Amino acid sequence: MVVWPVYIGAALEGTTPPFSINEPQTLDYRRGQIDWHPATPEELKNGWGEVVGRAKILCTPGTYTHFAYFRHPHKSDAMGVMQMDHPTTFTELTILDVYPIVNTDLQLSKQLSGV
């Protein structure tokens, strides 16, 4: 059984996966809950897969370099880490809209099952 992540967080500079996920340690920071949905025709056309996610992370000031995927909104139970295309710096409290979020596990499980 494959369990998909439910939350996504943003990690600051100094993150060295898989050993260190440097999320902000302040009450203002919030991981985003991933809203998984069946892909629209446009999302399918873009090759994002049959299921696509979107989430909004509340980021505090700082430079972010990675996304981290979690099962819980607060616990440090990371399921995976992905480097951002480029570092992103915020100078004030900001909502980071993460889209598209794709899960390659679905494509892999279909390949393995021959569907």
Backbone as a ProteinNet text record, in pm:
[ID]
protein_1_A
[PRIMARY]
MVVWPVYIGAALEGTTPPFSINEPQTLDYRRGQIDWHPATPEELKNGWGEVVGRAKILCTPGTYTHFAYFRHPHKSDAMGVMQMDHPTTFTELTILDVYPIVNTDLQLSKQLSGV
[TERTIARY]
84.4	0	88.8	55.5	128.9	49.8	115.5	51.7	109	23.4	67.6	81	171.5	184.8	60.1	32.4	-84.9	-45.4	78	124.3	255.6	276.3	402.7	454.9	584.4	647.8	759.7	807.7	920.2	1036.6	1153.4	1271.7	1370.2	1429.5	1522.1	1661.1	1742.9	1883.9	1942.9	2036.5	2097	2036.1	1932.8	1872.8	1968.3	1995.9	2083.9	2015.3	1923.6	1850.5	1946.2	1912.8	1790.1	1804.5	1918.5	1945.5	1888.1	1870.5	1827.7	1722.4	1607.3	1503.7	1483.1	1532.2	1540	1415.3	1303	1181.1	1190.3	1123	1120.6	1061.7	1121	1075.4	1001	890.7	809.3	662.2	578.2	434.8	369	436.4	380	388.1	484.5	503.5	399.5	343	245.3	269.6	276.8	277.7	143	143.1	18.1	-39.5	-170.7	-236.1	-256.6	-212.3	-220.8	-362.7	-419.9	-551.8	-528.2	-538.7	-523.3	-655.6	-652.2	-775	-748.1	-853.2	-835.3	-790.6	-696.9	-642.7	-748.9	-744.5	-831	-773.9	-850.5	-795.2	-667.3	-662.1	-542.7	-423.1	-445.5	-336.5	-287.1	-379.3	-339.7	-255.6	-298.1	-226.1	-83.3	-65.3	67.4	153.9	96.6	174	197	108.2	126.2	71.7	7.6	-47.1	-197.1	-252.5	-397	-444.8	-353.6	-387.4	-287.9	-339.9	-256.9	-294.4	-195.1	-220.3	-184.9	-237.2	-208.3	-210.8	-124.2	-121.5	-69.6	-102.1	-53.3	21.7	149.7	236.4	248.5	234.8	254.2	400.9	478	622.9	660.6	753.3	809.5	926.8	977.8	1091.9	1210.6	1277.7	1394.1	1411.1	1517.5	1545.2	1518.2	1428	1383.8	1447.9	1489.6	1561.6	1499.1	1413.4	1357.8	1209.6	1139.1	1006.3	1021.8	943	943.2	799.1	780.1	646.5	627.9	509	482.9	345.9	329	200.5	121.5	187.9	129	160.4	72.3	97.4	211.3	252.6	354.7	471.1	446.3	550.7	659.6	779.3	892.4	901.9	797.1	788	797.3	902.7	914.2	910.8	833.5	823.2	916.5	964.3	1052.2	1087.3	1192.9	1241.4	1276	1242	1271.3	1330.5	1441.5	1503.2	1418.5	1399.8	1328.6	1412.5	1348.8	1420.5	1526.8	1496.2	1590.6	1552.3	1647.5	1613.2	1511.5	1421.4	1317.2	1326.6	1337	1353.1	1229.1	1181.7	1068.9	1118.6	1074.4	1114.8	1004.7	889.2	778.5	695.6	603.4	515.5	441.6	450.1	401.4	332.8	227.3	163.7	229.2	287.9	351.1	253.4	201.9	106.5	186.3	180.5	259.1	166.7	193.3	111.6	191.4	194.1	129.2	216.7	152.2	221.4	182.8	281.5	253.6	311.5	247.6	291.9	328.8	456.4	502.7	477.9	441.8	411.2	296.2	198.1	83.6	129	212.6	261.3	344.9	428.5	512.4	427.7	325.2	242.6	166.4	125.7	58.7	154.8	279.4	378.8	404.9	415.3	443.1	326.7	203.4	86.4	46.6	105.1	73.7	-57	-109.7	-236.9	-211
-118	0	124.2	218.2	344.2	449.7	520.8	629.5	760.4	845.9	973.8	1076.2	1171.9	1275.7	1363.8	1413.9	1498.4	1644.8	1670	1807.1	1832	1958.6	2000.5	2120.1	2119.1	2229.2	2286.9	2403.7	2467.9	2472	2433.4	2427	2537.6	2592.9	2705.2	2660.5	2757.9	2730.9	2651	2564.8	2481	2342.5	2318.4	2186.7	2094.3	1978.9	1879.9	1743.7	1720.2	1593.7	1475.3	1362.2	1333	1356.6	1411	1419.6	1542	1650.2	1775.1	1843	1870	1948.7	2071.8	2184.5	2307.5	2392.9	2350.9	2432.3	2544.2	2657.3	2765.5	2716.7	2760.6	2721.7	2838.6	2878	2987.7	2951.7	3007.8	2979.1	3039.6	3134.4	3195.7	3103.9	3012.9	2921.1	2809.2	2773.9	2663.9	2581	2450.1	2360.5	2370.5	2339.5	2341.9	2202.3	2190.1	2061.9	2044.3	1930	1905.4	1863.4	1935.2	1902.4	1821.8	1689.1	1601.7	1596.6	1603.1	1598.2	1525.6	1469.6	1409.6	1517.7	1484.2	1581.3	1629.5	1757.7	1815.4	1778.1	1795.4	1769.5	1849.7	1972.6	2056	1999.5	1954.9	1897.2	1766.6	1686.5	1563.1	1596.3	1700.1	1743.2	1786.4	1845.8	1890.4	1774.2	1654	1537.3	1526.1	1587.3	1586.7	1461.1	1374.9	1252.6	1262.6	1155.1	1147.3	1213	1234.2	1298.5	1411.9	1530	1649.9	1715.3	1774.2	1840.3	1987.2	2057.5	2200.1	2226.7	2316.1	2351.6	2493.7	2552.8	2686.8	2679.1	2718.2	2717.7	2861.3	2881.6	3013.8	3023.8	3101.4	3111.3	3239.5	3226.4	3341.2	3396	3514	3567.7	3471.2	3461	3373.9	3326.2	3251	3194.2	3044.8	2999.7	2860.6	2788.4	2664.1	2590.2	2454.4	2402.6	2268.1	2263.5	2167.3	2128.8	1996.7	1977.5	1850.6	1803.4	1673.3	1612.9	1537.3	1553.9	1499.2	1432.8	1348.8	1286.8	1368.5	1460.5	1531.2	1680.9	1767.7	1912.1	1964.6	1886.9	1938.2	1842.2	1713.4	1615.5	1613.1	1574.4	1567.9	1428.6	1391.7	1258.8	1271.1	1334.7	1363	1234.9	1240	1127.8	1147.4	1268.5	1297.8	1445.7	1475.4	1613.1	1635.5	1753.8	1787.2	1928	1944.1	2076	2162.1	2288.1	2383	2411.7	2457.3	2491.9	2599.2	2690.9	2794.8	2843.7	2895.5	2947.4	3060.5	3065.6	3168.4	3243	3376	3457.9	3542.7	3541.6	3625.4	3720.5	3845.6	3945.1	3970.5	3908.7	3922	3793.7	3779.9	3663.5	3652.2	3535.6	3519.4	3384.8	3381.2	3255	3205.9	3086.9	3024.7	2922.4	2949.5	2861.6	2760	2632.7	2527.6	2449.1	2462	2396.2	2385.7	2276.3	2150.9	2066.8	1986.7	1883.8	1752.3	1679.2	1553.2	1438.8	1324.3	1207	1098.4	1076.8	976.9	834.6	816	681.6	619.5	700.6	647.4	591.6	666.5	616.6	490	487.5	371.5	249.6	267.4	152.2	98	186.3	139.3	60.7	109.7	37.5	-100.8	-108.7	-236.2	-334.4	-281	-369.5	-396.7	-325	-346.6	-284.8	-189.4	-123.2	-20.5
0	0	0	-85.7	-93.7	-18.4	73	147.5	96.7	47.4	-6.1	105.5	87.6	189.9	195.1	312.9	333.5	348.7	392.6	416.8	343.9	306.3	245.3	324.8	347.5	417.4	332.9	370.5	302.8	400.4	352.2	437.9	400.8	504	487.8	444.3	407	377.8	493.1	461.9	565.2	570.4	489.7	481.8	407.8	467.2	404.2	407.7	312.7	312.2	301.5	355.8	429.9	579.2	623.6	766.7	835	762.8	824.7	738.2	798.4	731	817.4	770.6	848.1	828.6	889.7	883.2	985.9	960.8	1059.3	1192	1300.8	1434.5	1499.7	1438.3	1489	1472	1556.3	1548.6	1424.9	1357.9	1237.3	1115.6	1114.1	1001	1006.1	889.9	882.7	757.3	773.9	658.5	588.9	460.1	384.5	369.5	385.8	363.1	213.3	160	16.4	-20.7	-115.2	-170.1	-297.4	-286.1	-402.9	-477	-609.4	-688.6	-820.6	-881.7	-1014.6	-1113	-1196.3	-1290.8	-1388.2	-1418.1	-1520	-1657.6	-1764.8	-1898.3	-1926	-1879.6	-1899.8	-1822.6	-1699	-1619.7	-1682.1	-1735.5	-1805.1	-1927.9	-2000.6	-2120.8	-2086.3	-1967.4	-1923	-1875.2	-1866.7	-1825.6	-1676.8	-1597.6	-1452.9	-1386.2	-1461.6	-1404.2	-1381.7	-1328.9	-1309.8	-1180.5	-1085.8	-958.9	-937.4	-905.8	-888.9	-756.8	-691.4	-564.1	-566.4	-466.4	-447.4	-297.8	-251.9	-110.2	-93.3	20	52.5	185.4	180.8	298.5	348.7	478.6	537.4	578.7	502	521.2	594.3	685.9	756	674.1	707.3	632.3	634	519.2	507.9	365.4	342.3	211.2	217.1	132.1	129.1	11.3	34.5	-68.8	-102.1	-15.3	-33.9	4.8	-53.6	-6.4	67.3	171.9	245.1	258.9	247.2	250.4	381.3	442.2	575	583.3	685.7	717.2	820.2	886.8	1001	990.1	1040.8	1028.5	1115.6	1219.8	1311.3	1334.8	1331.4	1364.3	1257	1298.7	1204.9	1143.1	1071.3	1008.9	857.1	808.6	665.8	582.9	474.5	380.9	261.8	243.9	131.8	128.4	55.9	42.2	-104.6	-154.9	-293.4	-298.3	-367.3	-381.2	-474.4	-437.7	-523.8	-647.9	-754.1	-876.8	-851.2	-760	-720.6	-582.1	-503.7	-370.9	-381.7	-285.4	-283.5	-151.1	-158.1	-37.9	-14.2	110.2	152.3	260.6	253.9	354	456.7	433.8	528	524.4	617.4	622	488.4	423	286.7	269.8	189.6	153.5	24.8	30.4	-85.3	-142.6	-262.2	-329.6	-411.3	-371.7	-437	-530.3	-661.9	-763.9	-891.7	-958.2	-924.4	-831.5	-749.9	-673.1	-739.6	-786.3	-854.8	-773.8	-783.7	-710	-810	-826.8	-922.4	-874.2	-746.9	-697	-774.6	-816.4	-890.5	-1024.7	-1096.6	-1224.6	-1204.4	-1100.6	-1073.2	-1039.6	-955.6	-918	-1039.1	-1131.6	-1253.7	-1342	-1351.3	-1431.5	-1372.1	-1240	-1174.3	-1188	-1187.1	-1195	-1339.4	-1434.8	-1576.2	-1620.5	-1542.5	-1578.2	-1685.4
[MASK]
+++++++++++++++++++++++++++++++++++++++++++++++++++++++++++++++++++++++++++++++++++++++++++++++++++++++++++++++++++

